[in-house]
Structure formats: C-alpha cells, structure tokens
Amino acid sequence: MIPRFLCAFLVAGAVLLAIVGTLYFQEVHHQQRILQEQAEAVLAVEHEVLSREFHAVRSDLLYLARQAALRRYVSGEQQQAAVLEREYANFAAEKGIYDQIRYLNAEGQERIRVNWRDGEVHVVPPEQLQAKATRYYYRQAMLLDSGQVLVSPFDLNVERGAIERPLKPVIRFLTPIDDETGTRQGLLVLNYLGARLLEELAEISSRFAGETILVNGTGEYLQATDSSRDWGWMLGHDASFRRDFPNAWSQMQHAPQGRIETAGKLLLFRRLHPAERQLPEGDSFQATLPEETSPVRTEQAGAETLGENAGTLFLIAYVPRGLATARSQKLLRQLLLLYGGTMFFVFLLSLYWARSSAIHAQQERRLAESEARLRQLSSRLLAAQEAERRNLSRDLHDELGQQVTAISLDLKSAARGDVGPQSATRLEHAIAATKQLLDSLHTIATRVRPSVLDDLGLRDAVKSFLADFQVRTEVVVHARLNFERPQVPPLIGENVYRILQEALTN
C-alpha cells in the first residue's frame, strides 16, 4: 500500500509542480516584457518633454534677440537699457523658468542682467555686474554666426568663481547679437533652470517600476538614483555612469537609442542634444555585455574644459532582472497556496486509491487462492472418482465376472450330464442368463472405467468406445484422431475420455 501511495502522490505532486513552475516563469517573462515596454514609454515621454522644452527656450532666445529695443541698444542708444530691463523682468516673471536673462558685450562684460529668484524678479545694478570673458560658453558663443544658438552643457551655476549654494543646475542658451552693420556687439544669454526640468523628469518616471537616470555627454551623472552621486566632475567626487558601466557606456556611443543587457540589468537609452530640434532617428541596437569589470579611471574635467560632446544628454532607464521576479512573487504565493491545497486533496485521493487498490488486490488474491483450492479439490474429487471407478470396474470385471464365469461353467458342465428334458431347458436358460449377465458386467465395467484406457492409452480407449457406441446405438461416427504425443498423461487422458463420453451420451 505504501509504495503505491508514494508513487501516486509523488507523480501527481511532480506534475502539479511542473504546472506551477510553467505558469510562474510565463508570468516572469510577461512582467519582463511589460517592464521593457514601460521603460521605452517613459524614455519616449521624457525625450518628447525635453525636446519640446529646449525648442521653446531656443524660440524665446531668438524672440528676445530680435527685439527692436535690443537692436537700438547695441546701435548706441543707451537709454534703451532701461526698456530692456523692464522687458526682461516681465518676461522672466511671466515664464518662471529662467534664472537669469543677460546681455554681455563683446568683451564679455555683463551690461544687463535680470535674476528670477524665489518667484521674484531682481534687476542687478551696474556695480554688481560681472565679467564672463573667461567662461567657456562666452568664447564658444562668440564664434557663432548670427541667428545661431549655443547650448551649454547641463551643469551647476557658478557665481564669482564658485559653485552657487544651494546647488542650482542650469543650461545656458546663447546667441550672438550684431548691430545693423553686422559687427559683433555681444551675446544674449538665457540661464534655464535645470531643477525644474529634473523634477519633471522625476515625476514622469515616478510611476515606472525600474529606475531612470540622466547622464551628460561625458558619462557624468546629472540625475542618478542616488542624489549623492550627481555632479561628480564639479563637486570633486568620482561617481559617474562612465565609471560604473564602462562597457555599456562604450556601446552607447554608437547609436541614438537602443537597449543593452549588462551586469544583470536591462538598460534602455535615448540620446538627445538640446541644440537639436529632433533626435535623429536611427536604427536602435541591442547588445549583451559581460559583467562590468575594471572600471575606467579618467581625470574629472572641470566645467571649463568639457568637450564638444558635453552638451549631449542620455536618458537611461534600467530594469534589474530581479524586478520581474519580484513583481511575480504575488502570483507565486497564490500558486503555491493553490498547490498546497491541491496536494492535500491529492494526498487524500492517493491514500484512498492506494487503500482501495490494496483491498482490491487482497480480494483478488483471496479469490485466486480460493479458485486454486477449488481447482485442487475438484482435481482431487475427480481423481477420487476415477480411482473409485477404477476399483469398481476392476471389482465388476474381476470378482463378479469371475464368479459369473464360474457359475456359467458349472451350468455348462451340468448340462452335459444326464438330465431330463425339463432340467436341460432350465440349464440352457440359466447358461444364457449367465452369459447375458457377464456381458452386462463387462459393459458396465467398461462404462465405469474402461480397462483399455489404463492398459493401452487414450487413442485405443477412444476407438474402443466409439466402436461400442456404434454397435449399441447404430449411429455412424466419423472420428479423426490426431495425437502429437504417442503417450498422453493419464490425468489428461481421463478428462478427455470423460468429456467425449459425456458428449456422446448427451
């Protein structure tokens, strides 16, 4: 019973466990696909938001650069400075996204500057205006053609040679200003508040189960999952995406968008530059990289020495491989609970089936044993009957036959003596009766147990029986006897003879 129960229980348990495993891994794969689709959707929305925002800032800059008051101011009408200050103050208050609106002359000296701080507009007095001729963005913007826009790298605002505290992320949009003769007179600068943009990106990604990162063109964190790792090249620490994921960073240089599997994470990225109206669409790529090893060490560049690629931004979303598994834990718990309940019923059914099978097998065994005993008793009974018939036949043939034969001989001897006619007739009747009695004894003995069956075997016994049957009943019998063995075992011979005898008698 126990082996049968264990076999049924373990097989059912293995099958159910395989079903549970299949459903669970299908759910994990489904969750992975959902997370990837969510990551792609988040990156697409963030990319669209950044593109629209940067386009709007460029439009604002070019709009301000075309103002008549500014044209008159650079042509020598200094009284237009007050007009521009009012215009810039109203513009900054209305927009609420520009930390500074400035006009720098050709020598890099601020001439007009309006600050927007904490919801209030401040026009900076002339004595507080600063020289920016040494800043990288001034030198690069002065080389532009009229109508072109320079977008600085996304970095932290620097005031009087020091990083402003609290930290203020900014992107500077600059365009050159020429007078009516085409002579370069200075630059118009919009300092776009990056904190607002970072907050908007964080809001977009807040409903995403994975993580999102913003990285600049040199692989530095602008917005990492851990804020202490941001702005490493400016704040003097070495945390960077380039250092943490060197292999992935290398691959990201070759396509505007794509997905990379590395270090147990699925990374999806999209690249954009604030100076571009739209991200060039190219074929995305997919690569599987080995675990990140041997991080690349590079000297951290200061804000003044960032390369041409520094203005590029990388929007990155990554999904840890374990996240899909974690999100499938609820289903796994439900499946395991269902599995446990089902296995309880399987346990009961297996126990019932094993017990029923054991009882059924025991009953069959008892029935088989009973049938075997019955067959054995039947065989013994038949053997006893045959033995009794054999003895009875021998007694009839030997003892009674001999006695009748002796009486017949005595009667025949008496008939040969001197007897009267009446006595002779009676002796003849007696001799005929004894002969008839002897024939009857022979017939009965043969029917009870033919001696030829024991003396000569089944073939001759059957032939003798058929011959007697034809004489007795006058029924013609055609027999075809085909014995593969010359000697048939006595028990089989007796049974066959009795079957044939019973059949012809019926």
C-alpha positions as CSV (number, residue, x, y, z in Angstrom):
1,M,0.0,0.0,0.0
2,I,2.7,2.5,1.0
3,P,4.7,2.1,-2.3
4,R,1.5,2.6,-4.3
5,F,0.6,5.6,-2.3
6,L,4.0,7.2,-2.6
7,C,4.1,6.6,-6.3
8,A,0.7,8.2,-6.9
9,F,1.4,11.1,-4.5
10,L,4.9,11.9,-5.9
11,V,3.8,11.7,-9.6
12,A,0.8,13.9,-9.0
13,G,3.0,16.4,-7.0
14,A,5.6,16.5,-9.7
15,V,3.0,17.2,-12.4
16,L,1.4,19.9,-10.4
17,L,4.8,21.4,-9.5
18,A,5.7,21.5,-13.2
19,I,2.4,23.3,-14.0
20,V,3.1,25.8,-11.2
21,G,6.6,26.4,-12.5
22,T,5.5,26.9,-16.1
23,L,2.8,29.4,-15.0
24,Y,5.3,31.3,-12.8
25,F,8.0,31.5,-15.5
26,Q,5.5,32.6,-18.0
27,E,4.4,35.4,-15.6
28,V,8.1,36.4,-15.1
29,H,8.6,36.6,-18.9
30,H,5.4,38.6,-19.2
31,Q,6.5,41.0,-16.4
32,Q,9.9,41.5,-18.1
33,R,8.2,42.4,-21.4
34,I,5.8,44.8,-19.5
35,L,8.8,46.5,-17.7
36,Q,10.7,46.9,-21.0
37,E,7.6,48.4,-22.7
38,Q,7.2,50.8,-19.7
39,A,10.8,51.8,-19.9
40,E,10.5,52.5,-23.6
41,A,7.4,54.5,-23.0
42,V,9.0,56.5,-20.2
43,L,12.0,57.3,-22.3
44,A,9.8,58.4,-25.2
45,V,7.8,60.7,-23.0
46,E,10.9,62.2,-21.4
47,H,12.6,62.7,-24.7
48,E,9.5,64.4,-26.1
49,V,9.3,66.7,-23.0
50,L,13.0,67.7,-23.2
51,S,12.8,68.3,-27.0
52,R,9.7,70.5,-26.6
53,E,11.2,72.4,-23.7
54,F,14.5,73.1,-25.4
55,H,12.8,74.1,-28.6
56,A,10.6,76.5,-26.6
57,V,13.8,78.0,-24.9
58,R,15.5,78.5,-28.2
59,S,12.4,80.2,-29.6
60,D,12.3,82.5,-26.5
61,L,16.0,83.4,-27.0
62,L,15.7,84.2,-30.7
63,Y,12.5,86.2,-30.0
64,L,14.3,88.3,-27.5
65,A,17.3,88.6,-29.8
66,R,15.1,90.2,-32.5
67,Q,13.6,92.9,-30.2
68,A,13.8,96.4,-31.7
69,A,14.9,97.8,-28.3
70,L,17.9,95.5,-28.3
71,R,18.8,96.5,-31.8
72,R,18.7,100.1,-30.9
73,Y,20.7,99.5,-27.7
74,V,23.6,97.8,-29.5
75,S,23.5,100.6,-32.1
76,G,24.3,103.1,-29.3
77,E,21.0,104.1,-27.8
78,Q,22.0,103.6,-24.2
79,Q,18.6,104.8,-22.9
80,Q,17.2,101.5,-24.2
81,A,18.9,99.7,-21.4
82,A,16.0,100.6,-19.0
83,V,13.5,99.4,-21.6
84,L,15.3,96.1,-21.9
85,E,15.5,95.6,-18.2
86,R,11.7,96.1,-17.9
87,E,11.1,93.8,-20.9
88,Y,13.4,91.1,-19.4
89,A,11.9,91.4,-15.9
90,N,8.3,91.0,-17.3
91,F,9.5,88.1,-19.5
92,A,11.2,86.3,-16.6
93,A,8.2,86.7,-14.3
94,E,5.9,85.5,-17.0
95,K,7.9,82.5,-17.9
96,G,9.2,81.5,-14.5
97,I,11.8,79.1,-15.9
98,Y,14.8,81.4,-16.4
99,D,17.2,82.0,-13.5
100,Q,19.0,84.8,-15.5
101,I,18.4,86.9,-18.6
102,R,21.6,88.7,-19.5
103,Y,23.2,90.7,-22.2
104,L,27.1,90.6,-22.4
105,N,29.0,93.0,-24.5
106,A,31.8,91.9,-26.9
107,E,34.3,92.0,-24.1
108,G,32.3,89.5,-22.0
109,Q,31.1,92.1,-19.5
110,E,27.5,91.9,-18.3
111,R,25.6,95.0,-19.3
112,I,22.1,94.0,-18.5
113,R,21.1,91.2,-16.1
114,V,17.8,90.2,-14.6
115,N,17.6,87.5,-11.9
116,W,14.5,85.5,-11.0
117,R,14.7,84.1,-7.5
118,D,12.0,82.5,-5.4
119,G,9.2,83.9,-7.5
120,E,10.6,87.5,-7.5
121,V,12.4,89.4,-10.3
122,H,15.6,91.4,-9.5
123,V,17.3,93.8,-11.8
124,V,21.0,93.6,-11.0
125,P,22.6,97.1,-10.5
126,P,25.6,98.1,-12.7
127,E,28.1,97.8,-9.8
128,Q,27.2,94.1,-9.3
129,L,27.5,93.0,-12.9
130,Q,30.3,90.5,-13.6
131,A,32.8,89.8,-16.3
132,K,32.3,86.5,-18.1
133,A,35.1,86.7,-20.7
134,T,36.9,83.7,-19.2
135,R,33.9,81.4,-19.3
136,Y,33.9,78.6,-21.9
137,Y,30.4,79.4,-23.1
138,Y,31.3,83.1,-23.9
139,R,34.3,82.1,-26.0
140,Q,32.4,79.4,-28.0
141,A,29.3,81.6,-28.5
142,M,31.3,84.5,-29.9
143,L,32.3,82.2,-32.7
144,L,28.7,81.6,-33.9
145,D,27.1,83.1,-36.9
146,S,24.2,85.5,-36.4
147,G,21.0,83.6,-35.7
148,Q,22.8,80.5,-34.4
149,V,22.2,79.2,-30.8
150,L,24.8,77.7,-28.5
151,V,23.6,75.4,-25.7
152,S,26.0,74.9,-22.9
153,P,26.4,71.6,-21.1
154,F,24.0,70.9,-18.2
155,D,26.0,72.0,-15.2
156,L,25.8,73.9,-11.9
157,N,25.7,77.7,-11.8
158,V,28.9,79.4,-10.9
159,E,28.9,82.9,-9.4
160,R,32.2,84.8,-8.9
161,G,34.3,81.7,-9.5
162,A,32.5,79.4,-7.0
163,I,29.6,76.9,-7.4
164,E,26.4,78.6,-6.1
165,R,24.9,77.1,-3.0
166,P,22.4,75.6,-2.8
167,L,23.2,73.9,-6.0
168,K,21.5,75.4,-9.0
169,P,21.5,73.2,-12.2
170,V,21.4,75.4,-15.3
171,I,21.6,75.2,-19.1
172,R,22.7,78.3,-20.8
173,F,21.3,79.2,-24.2
174,L,23.4,81.9,-26.0
175,T,23.0,83.7,-29.4
176,P,25.3,86.4,-30.8
177,I,24.0,90.0,-31.2
178,D,25.2,92.1,-34.2
179,D,24.4,95.7,-35.0
180,E,23.0,96.9,-38.3
181,T,26.4,96.9,-39.9
182,G,27.0,93.2,-38.9
183,T,29.5,94.0,-36.3
184,R,29.5,91.6,-33.3
185,Q,28.4,93.6,-30.3
186,G,27.8,90.9,-27.7
187,L,25.7,87.9,-26.6
188,L,22.2,87.4,-25.3
189,V,22.1,84.6,-22.6
190,L,19.2,82.7,-21.0
191,N,20.0,80.6,-18.0
192,Y,17.4,77.9,-18.0
193,L,16.6,76.5,-14.6
194,G,17.5,72.8,-14.7
195,A,16.0,71.9,-11.4
196,R,12.5,72.3,-12.8
197,L,13.4,70.0,-15.7
198,L,14.9,67.4,-13.4
199,E,11.7,67.5,-11.2
200,E,9.6,67.0,-14.3
201,L,11.6,64.0,-15.4
202,A,11.4,62.5,-11.9
203,E,7.6,63.0,-12.0
204,I,7.4,61.2,-15.3
205,S,9.4,58.3,-14.1
206,S,7.7,58.0,-10.7
207,R,5.2,55.5,-12.0
208,F,7.9,53.4,-13.6
209,A,8.9,50.3,-11.5
210,G,12.5,50.5,-12.6
211,E,15.0,53.4,-12.4
212,T,15.7,56.3,-14.7
213,I,19.0,58.2,-15.0
214,L,20.1,61.4,-16.8
215,V,23.7,61.4,-17.9
216,N,25.6,64.1,-19.8
217,G,27.7,63.5,-22.9
218,T,30.9,62.6,-20.9
219,G,29.1,60.0,-18.9
220,E,28.6,62.0,-15.7
221,Y,25.5,61.7,-13.6
222,L,23.1,64.6,-13.7
223,Q,20.3,62.7,-12.0
224,A,21.3,59.4,-10.6
225,T,19.2,57.1,-8.4
226,D,21.3,58.3,-5.5
227,S,21.5,62.1,-5.5
228,S,24.9,61.9,-3.7
229,R,26.4,60.6,-7.0
230,D,25.2,63.7,-9.0
231,W,27.6,66.3,-10.5
232,G,30.7,64.4,-9.7
233,W,33.0,66.2,-12.0
234,M,32.0,69.6,-10.5
235,L,31.7,68.6,-6.8
236,G,35.0,66.7,-6.8
237,H,33.9,63.0,-6.4
238,D,34.5,60.3,-8.9
239,A,31.0,58.8,-9.2
240,S,29.9,58.6,-12.8
241,F,27.9,56.4,-15.1
242,R,31.0,56.0,-17.3
243,R,32.9,54.5,-14.4
244,D,30.0,52.3,-13.1
245,F,29.1,50.9,-16.6
246,P,32.2,51.2,-18.8
247,N,31.1,48.5,-21.3
248,A,27.5,49.9,-21.6
249,W,28.9,53.4,-22.0
250,S,31.1,52.3,-24.8
251,Q,28.2,50.8,-26.7
252,M,26.0,53.9,-26.2
253,Q,28.3,56.0,-28.3
254,H,27.3,54.2,-31.5
255,A,23.5,54.7,-31.7
256,P,20.9,57.4,-30.9
257,Q,18.9,54.8,-29.0
258,G,19.0,51.2,-28.1
259,R,18.9,48.6,-25.3
260,I,21.8,46.8,-23.6
261,E,21.9,43.9,-21.2
262,T,24.7,44.2,-18.7
263,A,25.5,43.4,-15.1
264,G,22.2,41.8,-14.5
265,K,20.3,44.8,-15.8
266,L,18.4,45.7,-18.9
267,L,19.5,49.2,-19.9
268,L,17.5,51.3,-22.4
269,F,18.7,54.7,-23.6
270,R,17.9,57.6,-25.8
271,R,20.3,60.3,-26.7
272,L,19.5,63.9,-27.5
273,H,21.2,67.3,-27.7
274,P,19.4,70.5,-26.6
275,A,20.5,72.3,-29.7
276,E,18.8,69.7,-32.0
277,R,15.1,70.2,-32.9
278,Q,14.5,66.5,-33.0
279,L,16.6,63.4,-32.2
280,P,17.8,61.9,-35.4
281,E,16.1,58.6,-35.8
282,G,18.4,55.7,-36.5
283,D,18.4,52.0,-36.1
284,S,18.4,51.1,-32.5
285,F,20.8,48.4,-31.5
286,Q,20.8,45.6,-28.9
287,A,23.8,44.1,-27.3
288,T,24.6,41.7,-24.4
289,L,27.6,42.7,-22.4
290,P,29.6,40.8,-19.8
291,E,29.6,41.9,-16.2
292,E,31.1,45.3,-15.6
293,T,34.8,44.8,-14.7
294,S,37.8,47.1,-14.5
295,P,36.1,50.5,-14.3
296,V,37.8,53.1,-16.5
297,R,39.5,55.8,-14.4
298,T,39.6,59.2,-16.0
299,E,40.6,62.6,-14.6
300,Q,37.5,64.5,-13.8
301,A,37.2,67.5,-16.0
302,G,36.1,70.8,-14.6
303,A,33.2,72.8,-16.1
304,E,35.5,75.0,-18.0
305,T,37.1,72.1,-20.0
306,L,34.2,70.0,-21.0
307,G,34.4,68.8,-24.6
308,E,32.1,69.3,-27.5
309,N,30.1,66.2,-26.6
310,A,29.3,67.5,-23.1
311,G,26.0,69.1,-24.2
312,T,24.6,65.8,-25.2
313,L,22.2,64.2,-22.8
314,F,21.4,60.5,-22.4
315,L,18.1,59.4,-21.0
316,I,18.6,56.0,-19.4
317,A,16.1,53.6,-17.9
318,Y,17.2,50.3,-16.4
319,V,15.3,47.3,-15.2
320,P,17.1,44.9,-12.8
321,R,16.5,41.3,-13.8
322,G,15.2,40.5,-10.3
323,L,12.4,43.1,-10.6
324,A,10.3,41.0,-12.9
325,T,10.7,38.1,-10.4
326,A,9.8,40.3,-7.5
327,R,6.7,41.5,-9.2
328,S,5.7,37.9,-9.9
329,Q,6.0,36.9,-6.2
330,K,2.3,37.5,-5.6
331,L,1.3,35.1,-8.3
332,L,3.9,32.6,-7.0
333,R,2.5,32.8,-3.5
334,Q,-1.0,32.3,-4.9
335,L,0.2,29.3,-7.0
336,L,2.0,27.8,-4.0
337,L,-1.1,28.2,-1.8
338,L,-3.2,26.6,-4.5
339,Y,-0.6,23.9,-4.9
340,G,-0.6,23.2,-1.2
341,G,-4.4,22.9,-1.1
342,T,-4.4,20.7,-4.2
343,M,-1.7,18.5,-2.8
344,F,-3.8,18.0,0.3
345,F,-6.6,16.6,-1.8
346,V,-4.1,14.6,-3.8
347,F,-2.8,13.2,-0.6
348,L,-6.3,12.1,0.4
349,L,-7.1,10.7,-3.0
350,S,-3.8,8.9,-3.3
351,L,-4.3,7.4,0.2
352,Y,-7.9,6.3,-0.7
353,W,-6.7,4.9,-4.1
354,A,-3.8,3.1,-2.6
355,R,-6.0,1.6,0.2
356,S,-8.7,0.6,-2.3
357,S,-6.2,-0.9,-4.6
358,A,-4.6,-2.8,-1.7
359,I,-8.1,-4.1,-0.6
360,H,-8.9,-5.0,-4.2
361,A,-5.6,-6.7,-4.7
362,Q,-6.1,-8.6,-1.5
363,Q,-9.6,-9.7,-2.5
364,E,-8.3,-10.8,-5.9
365,R,-5.5,-12.7,-4.2
366,R,-8.0,-14.4,-1.9
367,L,-10.3,-15.2,-4.8
368,A,-7.4,-16.6,-6.8
369,E,-6.4,-18.7,-3.8
370,S,-10.0,-19.8,-3.4
371,E,-10.2,-20.8,-7.0
372,A,-6.9,-22.6,-6.7
373,R,-8.1,-24.5,-3.7
374,L,-11.4,-25.2,-5.6
375,R,-9.5,-26.5,-8.6
376,Q,-7.3,-28.6,-6.3
377,L,-10.4,-30.0,-4.6
378,S,-12.0,-30.6,-7.9
379,S,-8.9,-32.4,-9.1
380,R,-8.8,-34.5,-6.0
381,L,-12.5,-35.2,-6.3
382,L,-12.1,-36.3,-9.9
383,A,-9.1,-38.3,-9.1
384,A,-11.0,-40.0,-6.3
385,Q,-13.9,-40.6,-8.6
386,E,-11.7,-42.1,-11.2
387,A,-9.9,-44.2,-8.6
388,E,-13.3,-45.4,-7.3
389,R,-14.5,-46.1,-10.8
390,R,-11.2,-47.9,-11.5
391,N,-11.7,-50.1,-8.4
392,L,-15.4,-50.6,-9.1
393,S,-14.6,-51.6,-12.7
394,R,-12.0,-54.0,-11.5
395,D,-14.3,-55.5,-9.0
396,L,-17.1,-55.9,-11.5
397,H,-14.7,-57.3,-14.1
398,D,-12.6,-59.4,-11.9
399,E,-14.6,-60.6,-9.0
400,L,-18.2,-60.6,-10.2
401,G,-17.1,-61.6,-13.7
402,Q,-15.1,-64.5,-12.4
403,Q,-18.0,-65.6,-10.2
404,V,-20.5,-65.4,-13.1
405,T,-18.0,-67.2,-15.3
406,A,-17.6,-70.0,-12.7
407,I,-21.4,-70.3,-12.5
408,S,-21.6,-70.4,-16.2
409,L,-19.0,-73.2,-16.4
410,D,-20.8,-75.1,-13.7
411,L,-24.1,-74.8,-15.6
412,K,-22.5,-75.9,-18.8
413,S,-20.9,-78.9,-17.0
414,A,-24.3,-79.9,-15.5
415,A,-25.9,-79.6,-18.9
416,R,-23.5,-82.2,-20.4
417,G,-24.6,-84.7,-17.7
418,D,-27.7,-86.9,-17.7
419,V,-30.6,-84.6,-17.0
420,G,-34.2,-84.7,-18.0
421,P,-35.6,-82.6,-20.8
422,Q,-37.1,-80.1,-18.4
423,S,-33.9,-79.7,-16.5
424,A,-31.9,-79.3,-19.7
425,T,-34.2,-76.5,-20.8
426,R,-33.7,-74.7,-17.5
427,L,-30.0,-75.2,-17.6
428,E,-29.9,-73.6,-21.1
429,H,-31.9,-70.7,-19.8
430,A,-29.5,-70.4,-16.9
431,I,-26.4,-70.5,-19.1
432,A,-27.9,-67.8,-21.4
433,A,-28.7,-65.7,-18.4
434,T,-25.2,-66.0,-17.0
435,K,-23.8,-65.1,-20.5
436,Q,-26.1,-62.1,-20.6
437,L,-25.1,-61.1,-17.0
438,L,-21.4,-61.5,-18.0
439,D,-21.9,-59.2,-21.0
440,S,-23.7,-56.6,-18.8
441,L,-21.0,-56.7,-16.2
442,H,-18.4,-56.2,-19.0
443,T,-20.4,-53.3,-20.4
444,I,-20.9,-51.6,-17.0
445,A,-17.3,-52.1,-16.1
446,T,-16.2,-50.5,-19.4
447,R,-18.6,-47.6,-18.9
448,V,-17.4,-47.1,-15.4
449,R,-13.7,-47.3,-16.2
450,P,-12.5,-48.9,-19.4
451,S,-9.5,-51.1,-18.7
452,V,-8.1,-50.3,-22.1
453,L,-7.6,-46.6,-21.0
454,D,-5.2,-47.8,-18.4
455,D,-3.7,-50.6,-20.4
456,L,-3.3,-49.2,-24.0
457,G,-3.9,-45.4,-23.6
458,L,-6.3,-42.7,-24.8
459,R,-6.2,-43.5,-28.5
460,D,-7.2,-47.1,-28.2
461,A,-9.8,-46.3,-25.5
462,V,-11.5,-43.7,-27.7
463,K,-11.5,-46.2,-30.7
464,S,-13.0,-48.9,-28.5
465,F,-15.6,-46.6,-27.0
466,L,-16.7,-45.3,-30.5
467,A,-17.0,-48.9,-31.8
468,D,-19.1,-49.9,-28.8
469,F,-21.2,-46.7,-29.3
470,Q,-21.9,-47.5,-33.0
471,V,-22.9,-51.1,-32.1
472,R,-25.1,-50.0,-29.3
473,T,-26.8,-47.0,-30.9
474,E,-26.3,-47.8,-34.6
475,V,-25.1,-44.2,-35.1
476,V,-22.3,-43.9,-37.5
477,V,-19.4,-41.9,-36.0
478,H,-16.5,-40.5,-38.1
479,A,-13.5,-39.8,-35.9
480,R,-10.2,-38.2,-36.8
481,L,-7.7,-38.7,-34.1
482,N,-4.5,-36.7,-34.2
483,F,-2.2,-37.1,-31.3
484,E,1.0,-35.1,-31.3
485,R,2.3,-37.3,-28.5
486,P,2.2,-41.1,-28.5
487,Q,1.7,-41.2,-24.8
488,V,-0.9,-38.9,-23.2
489,P,-0.6,-38.2,-19.5
490,P,-3.2,-40.2,-17.5
491,L,-4.9,-37.2,-16.0
492,I,-5.4,-35.5,-19.3
493,G,-6.4,-38.8,-20.9
494,E,-9.1,-39.4,-18.2
495,N,-10.5,-35.9,-18.6
496,V,-10.7,-36.1,-22.4
497,Y,-12.3,-39.5,-22.3
498,R,-14.9,-38.4,-19.8
499,I,-15.7,-35.3,-21.9
500,L,-16.1,-37.4,-25.1
501,Q,-18.2,-40.0,-23.1
502,E,-20.5,-37.3,-21.7
503,A,-20.9,-35.6,-25.0
504,L,-21.9,-38.7,-26.9
505,T,-24.2,-39.8,-24.1
506,N,-26.0,-36.5,-24.2
